[in-house]
Amino acid sequence: MSIFLETNRLTLRRFTDADEDNLVELDSDPEVMRFLSGGKPTPREEIRGRVLPVLFGYYERFEGFGFWAAEEKATGRFLGWFHFRPGKNAPRDGEIEIGYRLRRSAWGKGYATEGSRALIRKGFTELGVERVVAETMTVNLGSRRVMEKVGLRLIRTFHRDGLDAIEGFEHGVVEYALARADWERELRGVR
């Protein structure tokens, strides 16, 4: 197992082919997929033929960045994943996108906050990241709270094509961001 990062309660590691069932189960929960696909599951064939190859491709192309399987440290139980990757829309130098998808049984336990904080710290202190960004649907209040807890600030609200099948699409998408300089000021307690 190739461990990328550990926190008090989490192990973040590289995905392997053996994670196919974990991803199918995760993406089969309509509540997990609510703000992503309107609750529709990701078919196994898509996970095997498209999703896993994309995940593996990040490890080859971007040292220190990609998608990380999240496991509960005490039990080894698969909880979901985090991504910490170059953004999809021609990112600026040093700009990395953070995101997460966790099993419903892991919601409300602080795992998303704990994993995100650890990734942000590693990015700013070890990986040369200058700015962390994140997006979610405006109505996804749980994800928005996590973004705010880890220090990201609301930058803008915008509309994205292709979300019209998802409840709440009319409210758009929000973008949050945190610059390394602001993170360092917060660490020093300077406002």
Buried (B, 14 or more C-beta within 10 A) or exposed (E): EEEBBEBEBBBBBBBBEEBBEBBBEBBBBEEBBBBBBBBBBBBBEBBBEEBBEEBBEBBEEBEBBBBBBBBBEEEEEBBBBBBBBBBEEEBEEBBBBBBBBBBEEBBEEEBBBBBBBBBBBBBBEEBEBBBBBBBBBBBBEEBBEBBEBBBBEEBEEEEEEEBEEBEBBEBBBBBBBBBBEBBEEEEEEEE
